[in-house]
Amino acid sequence: MACGFVGSGATFETPAGGMTRLSWAGATAGHADIGKVRMDQELMDRAMAATTAEGTLAGRMGITIVSASGAEVVATMPVAGNIQPFGLLHGGASCVLAETIGSLGAALHAGLGRVVVGIEISATHHRAARDGDVTAVATLAHGGRTIATYEIVITDSAGHRVCTSRLTCLIRDQVPGRGANGADILREQGVIGS
């Protein structure tokens, strides 16, 4: 079975609708998997699909998730349809792309039994993008139990850096009776069971 990794101690809803506690992967000193837990690829794919589903801002902006884990998320977004009046990629579109993939990374790091909210974002716009797609890579800078911070680098189709962003997300335990990290939306869309 293909697997990805998320933050330790996470609880995930199974395709049958039950909850399962995930176990530690890697247990030796110096092993790259220490502090990560195994996540079923199907559940990861569902979380990625919910992030850019119809009706979401990311979906309207044409954001496509290429790959995702708690350590790194890669996505693309077309410049067309996301421009400002001068025909350049809108700086706000870059921020939406950065927050979308940084938040997805934080959600994968935290696990579906936790709630993730962005609490701070900054962006430096280095150069303009006029056409094609931009690619964003969010890399985990700090992954703790209550805070996750990502550095997001956005490049144009020629590989030139367009924007550098930093996103910090607050991680909290799920509120009883409420879904966490998109579980309600996933359930409404029929992606996971009730």
Order of alpha helices (4+ residues) and beta strands (2+ residues): beta-beta-beta-beta-beta-alpha-alpha-beta-beta-alpha-beta-beta-beta-beta-alpha
